[in-house]
Amino acid sequence: MDYFVHEQAICESNQIGEDTRIWAFAHILPNAVIGRSCNICDGVFIENDVKIGHRVTIKCGVQLWDGTQIMDDVFIGPNATFTNDKFPRSKQYPEEFLDTVVEQGASIGANATILPGVKIGMGAMVGAGAVVTKSVPPKAVVIGNPARIVSYAGLNKLPDEPLENPLVSASPVKLGVGTSELWKLNHFEDMRGSLMVAEFSSDLPFMPQRTFVVHNVPSEDVRGEHAHRECEQFLVCLNGSVHVIVDDGLVSKEVCLDTANKGIYMPAMTWGIQYKFSSDAVLMVYASHPYDSDEYIRDYREFVSEKARA
């Protein structure tokens, strides 16, 4: 064998990749598939209809039931619990078990519980003890019961200084994420109130053909989570605050829009997420194209693949 099985482990499958190590008291059923360079720790149980990718680490006390797919480079912490039946009864079985997918590079903390039929997105991180009842977006960090998004992994937050310093030029600030930019807008205040002005021909990076307003968003909810193949967007928070993530498939950054004198330019083929809406947030979005559902990319893996081919 080109893989290691401890003498006190039971490995009934012969579909094990090279350099994988299976430690004591683990039990692998005959039809399970395990990739290369995995580490299956003590006391792990893996049922028949389970597929595990390459370089996966599964710590002690984890059970993977039928219908579970674990992709490459995933980490599963001690005693994390997976389920595949929403309404389990003794000696009563569903016609088929719900599929649970953990995508590439995701991490699941110790004692987390993953309900059946959910997807843990690429690079996501599930905190210790979290109870995941809904699918987790790519790169999202979730904690609590039920799990909720508190941040995103691998982000760089842009400081506010470039727009707050009066000596800084009004020229757009490069975000280092593709050609995304942070713009300063004309803004006037006096005792009568505040005024934000944007002339489409000169104060925005494109001529808008559509606009829409996002408001009354519960603070725990997330908007966006898609990219456009052709449409450019410009986001301005007219009231309150919202956090915006821009991602070009390689680099992602987070910016807090909390004044009406700054906006984010998102060119085509930029993955965008908006979250942490304040209760009074009003987000205005200008778009360069009319609405076209076929022009959206809603799957992050598909977005990364298209960016790589471009």
C-alpha positions as CSV (number, residue, x, y, z in Angstrom):
1,M,0.0,0.0,0.0
2,D,1.1,3.6,-0.7
3,Y,-0.9,4.8,2.3
4,F,-0.7,4.2,6.0
5,V,-3.3,2.4,8.1
6,H,-2.7,2.0,11.9
7,E,-2.9,-1.6,13.1
8,Q,-5.9,-0.7,15.3
9,A,-7.8,1.0,12.5
10,I,-10.4,-0.7,10.3
11,C,-10.1,0.4,6.6
12,E,-12.4,-1.6,4.4
13,S,-12.0,0.7,1.4
14,N,-9.3,0.3,-1.2
15,Q,-10.0,3.7,-2.7
16,I,-7.4,5.6,-0.6
17,G,-4.9,8.0,-2.1
18,E,-1.2,7.9,-1.7
19,D,0.4,9.4,1.4
20,T,-2.9,9.4,3.3
21,R,-2.6,8.4,7.0
22,I,-5.4,6.6,8.9
23,W,-4.9,6.4,12.6
24,A,-6.1,4.2,15.5
25,F,-9.8,3.3,15.9
26,A,-10.8,5.0,12.7
27,H,-13.3,3.0,10.6
28,I,-13.6,3.5,6.9
29,L,-16.5,1.6,5.1
30,P,-15.9,-0.2,1.7
31,N,-17.2,2.4,-0.8
32,A,-15.7,5.5,0.8
33,V,-13.3,7.5,-1.4
34,I,-10.3,9.3,0.2
35,G,-7.8,11.4,-1.7
36,R,-4.1,11.9,-1.4
37,S,-2.1,13.2,1.6
38,C,-5.1,13.2,3.9
39,N,-4.8,12.8,7.7
40,I,-7.7,10.8,9.3
41,C,-7.2,11.0,13.0
42,D,-8.3,8.6,15.9
43,G,-11.9,7.7,16.2
44,V,-13.1,8.9,12.9
45,F,-16.0,7.1,11.1
46,I,-16.5,7.4,7.4
47,E,-19.6,5.9,5.8
48,N,-20.0,4.4,2.3
49,D,-21.3,7.3,0.2
50,V,-18.6,9.7,1.3
51,K,-16.1,11.4,-1.0
52,I,-13.0,13.2,0.4
53,G,-10.6,15.2,-1.7
54,H,-6.8,15.7,-1.3
55,R,-4.9,17.1,1.6
56,V,-7.9,17.0,4.0
57,T,-7.4,16.9,7.7
58,I,-10.1,15.2,9.8
59,K,-9.5,15.4,13.6
60,C,-10.5,13.0,16.3
61,G,-14.2,12.0,16.9
62,V,-15.7,13.1,13.6
63,Q,-18.3,11.0,11.7
64,L,-19.0,11.5,8.0
65,W,-22.3,10.1,6.9
66,D,-23.7,9.1,3.5
67,G,-24.1,12.0,1.2
68,T,-21.1,14.0,2.5
69,Q,-18.6,15.4,0.1
70,I,-15.4,17.0,1.4
71,M,-13.3,18.9,-1.3
72,D,-9.5,19.5,-1.3
73,D,-7.6,21.2,1.5
74,V,-10.5,21.2,4.1
75,F,-9.9,21.1,7.8
76,I,-12.5,19.5,10.1
77,G,-11.9,20.1,13.8
78,P,-12.4,17.6,16.7
79,N,-15.9,16.3,17.3
80,A,-17.5,18.3,14.5
81,T,-20.9,16.7,13.8
82,F,-22.4,16.1,10.4
83,T,-26.0,15.1,9.8
84,N,-27.9,13.8,6.7
85,D,-31.5,13.4,7.9
86,K,-33.6,16.4,9.0
87,F,-36.2,14.2,10.7
88,P,-34.4,11.1,12.0
89,R,-36.4,8.2,13.5
90,S,-35.1,4.9,14.7
91,K,-35.4,2.2,11.9
92,Q,-37.0,4.7,9.6
93,Y,-34.9,5.9,6.6
94,P,-35.5,8.5,3.9
95,E,-35.5,7.4,0.2
96,E,-32.2,9.3,-0.1
97,F,-30.0,11.2,2.2
98,L,-29.5,14.9,1.8
99,D,-26.1,15.9,0.4
100,T,-23.7,18.1,2.4
101,V,-20.8,19.7,0.6
102,V,-17.7,21.3,2.1
103,E,-15.9,23.2,-0.6
104,Q,-12.1,23.7,-1.2
105,G,-10.1,25.3,1.6
106,A,-12.9,25.6,4.1
107,S,-12.4,25.0,7.9
108,I,-14.8,23.7,10.4
109,G,-14.1,24.3,14.1
110,A,-14.3,21.9,17.0
111,N,-17.8,20.8,18.1
112,A,-19.5,22.6,15.2
113,T,-22.8,21.0,14.0
114,I,-23.6,20.9,10.3
115,L,-27.2,20.3,9.4
116,P,-28.0,18.2,6.3
117,G,-28.3,19.7,2.8
118,V,-26.0,22.7,3.3
119,K,-22.9,23.8,1.4
120,I,-19.9,25.3,3.1
121,G,-18.4,27.6,0.5
122,M,-14.8,27.9,-0.7
123,G,-12.4,29.2,2.0
124,A,-15.3,29.6,4.6
125,M,-14.6,29.2,8.3
126,V,-17.1,27.8,10.7
127,G,-16.4,28.7,14.3
128,A,-16.1,26.3,17.2
129,G,-19.5,25.2,18.4
130,A,-21.4,26.9,15.7
131,V,-24.7,25.3,14.5
132,V,-24.9,25.7,10.7
133,T,-28.5,25.6,9.5
134,K,-28.0,27.4,6.2
135,S,-25.4,27.3,3.5
136,V,-22.3,29.4,4.2
137,P,-21.0,31.7,1.4
138,P,-17.4,31.5,0.2
139,K,-14.9,33.0,2.6
140,A,-17.6,33.8,5.2
141,V,-16.7,33.4,8.9
142,V,-19.7,32.2,10.9
143,I,-20.3,31.7,14.6
144,G,-23.1,31.0,17.0
145,N,-26.4,29.1,17.1
146,P,-27.8,29.5,14.6
147,A,-24.5,30.4,12.8
148,R,-24.4,33.9,11.4
149,I,-21.8,35.8,9.3
150,V,-19.5,38.0,11.4
151,S,-16.7,38.7,8.9
152,Y,-15.0,37.3,5.8
153,A,-11.7,35.4,5.8
154,G,-8.6,36.7,4.0
155,L,-9.7,40.3,3.7
156,N,-7.7,43.5,4.0
157,K,-9.7,46.5,5.4
158,L,-8.9,49.8,3.7
159,P,-8.3,52.6,6.2
160,D,-10.5,55.7,6.0
161,E,-7.5,58.1,5.9
162,P,-7.3,58.5,2.1
163,L,-10.7,60.3,2.0
164,E,-10.6,62.0,5.4
165,N,-7.3,63.8,5.0
166,P,-8.0,67.2,3.3
167,L,-4.5,67.2,1.7
168,V,-5.2,64.1,-0.3
169,S,-6.1,64.6,-3.9
170,A,-9.8,64.0,-4.9
171,S,-8.5,61.4,-7.5
172,P,-9.9,57.9,-7.0
173,V,-8.0,55.6,-4.6
174,K,-6.9,52.3,-6.1
175,L,-8.1,49.4,-3.9
176,G,-5.6,46.9,-5.3
177,V,-8.5,44.6,-6.3
178,G,-8.5,44.5,-10.1
179,T,-9.4,48.0,-11.2
180,S,-11.8,48.7,-8.3
181,E,-11.6,52.2,-6.8
182,L,-12.8,54.3,-3.9
183,W,-14.1,57.6,-5.1
184,K,-14.6,60.9,-3.4
185,L,-17.9,62.7,-4.3
186,N,-19.0,66.3,-4.0
187,H,-20.5,66.8,-0.7
188,F,-21.7,70.1,1.0
189,E,-23.0,70.7,4.5
190,D,-24.4,73.7,6.2
191,M,-27.1,74.5,8.8
192,R,-29.8,73.6,6.3
193,G,-28.5,70.0,5.9
194,S,-26.2,68.0,3.6
195,L,-26.1,67.7,-0.2
196,M,-24.3,65.1,-2.3
197,V,-23.9,65.9,-6.0
198,A,-22.9,63.5,-8.8
199,E,-22.9,64.6,-12.5
200,F,-23.1,61.4,-14.5
201,S,-20.9,62.8,-17.3
202,S,-18.0,63.7,-15.0
203,D,-18.4,62.5,-11.4
204,L,-19.0,58.8,-12.1
205,P,-16.7,56.3,-13.9
206,F,-19.5,55.4,-16.4
207,M,-22.8,56.6,-17.7
208,P,-25.5,54.8,-15.6
209,Q,-28.4,53.2,-17.3
210,R,-30.1,51.9,-14.2
211,T,-30.2,52.6,-10.5
212,F,-31.7,50.9,-7.4
213,V,-31.8,51.5,-3.7
214,V,-31.2,48.8,-1.0
215,H,-32.7,49.6,2.4
216,N,-34.5,48.1,5.4
217,V,-32.0,45.2,5.4
218,P,-31.8,43.2,8.7
219,S,-28.2,43.6,9.9
220,E,-27.5,39.9,9.9
221,D,-28.4,39.5,6.2
222,V,-26.0,39.6,3.3
223,R,-26.6,41.1,-0.1
224,G,-24.7,40.8,-3.4
225,E,-22.6,37.6,-3.5
226,H,-22.3,37.7,-7.3
227,A,-20.4,39.2,-10.1
228,H,-21.4,40.7,-13.5
229,R,-19.7,39.7,-16.8
230,E,-20.3,43.1,-18.4
231,C,-22.1,45.4,-16.0
232,E,-20.1,48.0,-13.9
233,Q,-21.5,49.3,-10.6
234,F,-21.0,52.3,-8.4
235,L,-22.1,52.1,-4.7
236,V,-22.9,55.0,-2.4
237,C,-24.3,54.7,1.1
238,L,-26.6,57.7,1.4
239,N,-27.5,57.0,5.0
240,G,-26.2,54.8,7.8
241,S,-23.4,52.4,7.0
242,V,-22.7,49.2,5.2
243,H,-19.5,47.1,4.7
244,V,-18.6,46.3,1.0
245,I,-16.3,43.5,-0.1
246,V,-14.7,43.5,-3.5
247,D,-12.9,40.4,-4.8
248,D,-11.1,39.8,-8.1
249,G,-10.6,36.0,-7.4
250,L,-7.1,36.6,-6.0
251,V,-7.3,39.6,-3.7
252,S,-10.3,40.8,-1.6
253,K,-10.7,43.9,0.5
254,E,-13.4,45.3,2.7
255,V,-14.5,48.9,2.9
256,C,-17.0,50.6,5.2
257,L,-19.2,53.1,3.4
258,D,-20.5,55.4,6.1
259,T,-20.7,58.8,4.5
260,A,-22.4,60.0,1.4
261,N,-19.2,61.6,0.0
262,K,-17.5,58.3,-1.0
263,G,-18.4,55.5,-3.3
264,I,-16.9,52.3,-4.6
265,Y,-16.5,51.6,-8.3
266,M,-16.8,47.9,-9.1
267,P,-15.8,47.1,-12.7
268,A,-17.2,44.1,-14.5
269,M,-16.0,40.7,-13.3
270,T,-15.7,41.8,-9.7
271,W,-17.2,39.6,-7.0
272,G,-19.2,41.9,-4.6
273,I,-20.7,41.4,-1.2
274,Q,-22.5,43.9,1.1
275,Y,-23.2,43.1,4.7
276,K,-23.2,44.6,8.2
277,F,-26.0,47.0,7.2
278,S,-26.9,49.5,10.0
279,S,-30.6,49.6,10.7
280,D,-30.9,53.0,8.9
281,A,-28.6,52.1,5.9
282,V,-29.7,53.3,2.5
283,L,-27.4,52.0,-0.3
284,M,-27.7,53.6,-3.7
285,V,-26.3,51.5,-6.7
286,Y,-25.7,52.9,-10.1
287,A,-25.3,50.3,-12.9
288,S,-23.9,50.7,-16.4
289,H,-26.3,48.2,-18.0
290,P,-30.0,47.3,-17.8
291,Y,-30.9,44.3,-15.7
292,D,-30.1,41.0,-17.4
293,S,-30.3,37.8,-15.2
294,D,-28.1,35.9,-17.7
295,E,-25.2,38.3,-17.1
296,Y,-24.8,37.4,-13.4
297,I,-22.3,34.9,-12.0
298,R,-23.7,33.6,-8.7
299,D,-21.3,30.7,-8.0
300,Y,-17.9,31.8,-6.6
301,R,-16.1,28.8,-8.0
302,E,-17.5,29.6,-11.5
303,F,-16.4,33.2,-11.1
304,V,-12.8,32.2,-10.1
305,S,-12.7,29.8,-13.1
306,E,-13.9,32.4,-15.5
307,K,-11.3,34.9,-14.2
308,A,-8.5,32.4,-14.6
309,R,-9.5,31.8,-18.2
310,A,-9.7,35.5,-19.1
